[in-house]
Amino acid sequence: MVRINLHNAFIINEWESDTWDILPHNQNYFEIVFINKGTGIHVINDVRIPFQSGAVFLLAPEDIHSFEMEEPTSFTNIRFTELFFSAKSQLPDRTDWLHRIEHILHHPNILPGDSITHEDDRTTIFLLKRLLIKEYKAEMEFYLSILTNIVSTMLSIIARNIVEKYRSEGEPTPTIYINKADEILSYIRCNVYNPELMKIESLAEHFNMSPNYINNFFKKETGESIRQYILNYKILIAEFRLRNTSSSISEIAYGLGFTDESHLTKTFKKKHNITPKEYREKHIQLFRNKSEKN
């Protein structure tokens, strides 16, 4: 079953196989993968993760992944294209929700593996998957709104479980190491929309360090100052918004704490050598070309 709905907003795909013929690849869309049955290895960003029936994986656009099946495996995946977060997808206003979940969508595999940690949530998300497929096939009245609301709920449940997974990791693993610098990074990602919390003094107070020490520590661990990291992360979010939402450039600038549109444009152009407007137009054209080929 392969079909495009919501003006290419997302695709639902179901299949069963005992071999994975697709080479390890990254993608330009978000993807939720459900393992309906089967066992094997999921390779995510060169980390090998065993999987079994009931596993759920969230993949971001830059994640590289493949599957090695030990037995015939049944998959369901939901792929989100650029328009999923656009007003054209007929979603209600989700600005606050997107603010809270955006950093998780971009970094779901800091700790690769099954996205669900609570079994009650696993039961719920598989029930939601069944409802999603039912509505997708039936195409009854209001089904577009129902589909998008179900997917939003799925993402919220997955995001909650991913956060819990980060919090519950008491010891570092051989492949993933979460230290104080990672905690600072996570805090910045969660609170980047609050200018007061992004001040060096506020960060220092939160992590019980002096302003000079936290800045020197962060630069030693990451190679850049806190101020530079926050600026780069805001530009990353701006790129995401320009590609995936219909928000105006001034709205994006205001939401990210830039003085005005010209401030964002100047900062953006310094990094990318093109303006935010040119960046958006470029990606719109790329998307149109891709849609025409499909």
C-alpha positions in Angstrom: 0.0 0.0 0.0 1.7 3.2 -1.2 -0.4 6.3 -1.6 0.1 10.1 -1.1 -2.4 12.2 0.8 -2.6 15.7 2.2 -0.8 17.2 -0.8 2.2 14.9 -0.3 2.2 15.5 3.4 2.8 11.9 4.3 2.9 8.4 2.9 1.8 5.2 4.6 3.6 2.0 3.5 3.2 -1.6 4.6 5.1 -4.7 3.5 6.7 -7.9 4.7 10.1 -9.3 3.7 13.0 -11.5 4.9 15.6 -9.4 3.0 16.5 -5.7 3.0 17.5 -4.8 -0.6 17.9 -1.1 0.0 21.4 0.2 0.7 22.0 2.1 3.9 20.6 5.5 3.2 19.6 8.8 4.7 16.5 10.7 3.6 14.9 14.1 3.3 11.8 13.2 5.4 10.8 12.1 8.9 9.8 8.5 9.3 8.1 6.4 12.0 8.8 2.7 11.5 6.6 0.0 13.2 7.8 -3.6 13.5 4.6 -5.6 13.4 6.4 -8.9 13.6 9.9 -10.2 13.2 13.4 -9.9 14.6 16.8 -8.7 13.5 19.2 -5.7 13.6 18.4 -2.1 12.8 21.5 -0.2 11.9 21.1 3.5 12.7 24.0 5.9 12.1 26.4 2.9 12.2 25.0 1.7 15.6 23.6 -1.8 15.5 20.3 -2.1 17.5 18.5 -5.5 17.9 14.8 -5.2 17.1 11.8 -7.4 17.7 8.0 -7.4 17.3 6.5 -4.2 18.7 9.5 -2.0 18.2 9.0 1.6 17.0 11.7 3.8 15.5 11.6 7.5 14.7 14.1 8.6 12.0 15.1 12.2 11.2 16.1 13.4 7.8 19.8 13.1 8.4 19.7 9.6 10.0 21.3 6.8 7.9 19.7 3.4 8.5 19.1 -0.1 7.2 17.6 -3.4 8.5 19.1 -6.9 8.8 16.3 -9.4 9.2 16.7 -12.7 11.1 13.2 -13.9 10.0 10.4 -12.5 7.8 9.6 -9.1 9.2 6.4 -7.1 8.8 6.8 -3.3 8.6 4.6 -0.3 8.6 6.2 3.1 8.0 4.8 6.6 7.9 6.9 9.1 5.9 6.5 12.8 6.4 7.4 15.1 3.5 8.0 18.8 3.8 4.3 19.8 3.6 3.4 17.9 6.8 4.2 21.0 9.0 2.7 23.5 6.6 -0.6 25.2 7.0 -1.5 23.6 3.6 -1.8 20.2 5.4 -5.0 21.5 7.0 -3.6 21.1 10.5 -4.8 23.5 13.3 -2.3 26.0 14.7 0.4 23.9 16.3 3.0 26.5 17.0 3.4 25.8 20.7 3.4 22.0 20.1 6.0 22.4 17.4 8.2 24.5 19.7 8.2 21.7 22.3 8.8 18.8 19.9 11.1 20.3 17.2 14.4 19.6 18.9 13.4 15.9 19.4 12.3 15.5 15.8 15.7 16.6 14.7 17.7 14.5 17.2 15.7 11.3 17.9 18.7 9.0 17.8 21.2 10.5 20.2 20.5 7.2 21.9 19.5 5.0 18.9 17.0 2.2 19.4 13.3 1.5 20.1 11.6 4.9 20.7 9.1 3.5 23.2 10.1 2.9 26.8 6.7 2.5 28.4 4.6 -0.6 27.4 1.3 1.2 28.0 2.4 3.8 25.4 3.5 1.0 23.0 0.0 -0.5 23.2 -1.5 3.0 22.6 0.7 3.8 19.7 -0.1 0.5 17.9 -3.8 1.1 18.4 -3.4 4.6 16.9 -1.5 3.0 14.0 -4.5 0.6 13.4 -6.9 3.6 13.5 -4.6 5.6 11.1 -4.6 2.8 8.5 -8.4 2.3 8.8 -9.0 6.0 8.2 -6.4 6.1 5.5 -8.2 3.3 3.6 -11.8 4.4 4.2 -11.4 8.1 3.2 -14.6 9.0 5.1 -15.7 12.5 5.9 -13.1 14.5 8.0 -10.5 11.7 7.5 -7.8 14.3 6.6 -8.1 16.0 9.9 -8.3 12.7 11.7 -5.1 11.4 10.0 -3.0 14.5 10.8 -4.2 14.6 14.5 -3.4 10.9 14.9 0.1 11.4 13.5 0.6 14.5 15.8 -0.4 12.4 18.8 2.0 9.6 17.8 4.8 12.1 17.6 4.0 13.5 21.0 3.9 10.0 22.6 7.2 9.1 20.9 8.8 12.4 22.0 7.8 11.8 25.6 9.3 8.4 25.5 12.5 9.6 24.0 12.9 12.2 26.7 12.3 9.6 29.3 15.0 7.4 27.6 17.5 10.1 27.9 16.7 10.8 31.5 16.8 7.1 32.5 20.2 6.4 31.1 22.3 6.1 34.2 25.6 4.8 32.6 27.2 5.8 29.3 27.3 3.1 26.6 30.4 2.3 24.5 28.9 4.1 21.5 26.9 7.0 23.0 28.2 9.2 25.8 26.0 11.7 27.5 28.0 14.0 29.8 27.5 17.5 31.3 28.1 19.1 27.9 25.3 17.0 26.4 23.0 18.1 29.3 23.7 21.7 28.5 23.1 21.1 24.8 19.8 19.4 25.6 18.8 22.3 27.9 19.6 24.8 25.2 17.5 22.9 22.6 14.5 22.7 24.9 14.6 26.4 25.9 16.1 28.2 22.9 12.8 30.1 22.4 13.3 31.8 25.8 15.9 34.6 25.6 16.1 34.9 29.4 17.0 31.3 29.9 19.6 31.5 27.1 21.7 34.1 28.9 25.0 32.9 30.2 24.1 33.9 33.7 20.9 31.9 33.6 22.6 28.8 32.2 25.4 29.1 34.8 22.8 29.3 37.6 20.9 26.3 36.3 24.0 24.1 36.1 25.6 25.4 39.3 28.6 26.9 37.5 30.1 30.4 37.3 29.5 32.2 34.0 33.2 32.1 33.0 33.5 28.4 33.9 30.4 27.2 32.0 31.5 29.1 28.9 35.1 27.8 29.0 33.9 24.3 29.8 31.4 24.3 26.9 33.9 25.6 24.5 36.5 23.0 25.5 33.9 20.2 25.1 32.3 21.3 21.9 34.8 23.6 20.2 32.5 26.6 20.1 31.2 29.1 22.6 27.7 28.9 24.1 26.7 32.1 22.3 27.9 30.7 18.9 26.2 27.4 19.5 22.9 29.0 20.3 23.1 31.2 17.2 23.9 28.2 15.0 21.1 26.2 16.5 18.6 29.1 15.9 19.8 29.1 12.2 19.2 25.4 12.1 15.6 25.9 13.3 15.2 28.8 10.9 16.2 26.4 8.0 13.7 23.9 9.2 10.9 26.5 9.4 11.8 27.9 6.0 11.6 24.4 4.4 8.6 23.0 6.3 6.2 25.8 7.3 4.4 28.7 5.7 5.5 31.1 8.5 6.8 34.5 7.2 10.5 35.3 7.6 9.6 38.1 10.0 7.6 35.6 12.1 10.5 33.1 12.1 12.9 35.9 13.1 10.6 37.1 16.0 10.0 33.6 17.2 13.7 32.9 17.4 14.6 36.1 19.3 16.2 38.0 16.4 15.7 41.8 16.5 13.8 41.8 13.2 13.8 40.2 9.8 16.9 42.0 8.6 18.8 40.7 11.6 17.9 37.1 10.7 18.7 37.8 7.1 22.1 39.2 7.8 23.0 36.3 10.2 21.6 33.7 7.8 23.4 35.0 4.8 26.7 35.2 6.7 26.4 31.4 7.2 24.8 30.3 3.9 25.7 33.0 1.4 22.1 33.3 0.5 19.1 35.1 2.2 16.3 33.2 3.9 14.0 34.1 1.1 16.4 32.6 -1.5 16.9 29.5 0.7 13.1 29.0 0.9 12.6 29.5 -2.9 15.4 27.0 -3.6 13.8 24.3 -1.5 10.3 25.0 -2.9 11.7 24.5 -6.4 13.5 21.3 -5.4 10.3 19.9 -3.9 8.4 20.8 -7.0 11.0 19.0 -9.2 10.8 16.0 -6.9 7.0 15.9 -7.1 7.0 16.1 -10.8 9.3 13.1 -11.1 7.1 11.1 -8.8 
